């Protein structure tokens, strides 16, 4: 998901709003989710964010694919600075 938001809005506030609103909408549309995710804890804590610059969609996808594989837990060929 690529987002553009005003710089006066803190990224953490933006993510909190997105996660809160999407959680409420999903649980309203799919009531069985309320039973599975009790306490309205639908999303995990935290988020990942990249700023503009020399990071391409392909680089982000490679990073995500690498970290989805549990066997790559201790090896990280991708260096983020």
Secondary structure, DSSP 8 states (H G I E B T S, - for coil): ------TTS-HHHHHHHHHHHHHHHHHHH-THHHHHSGGG--S-S------SSS--HHHHHHHHHHHHSGGGSS-------
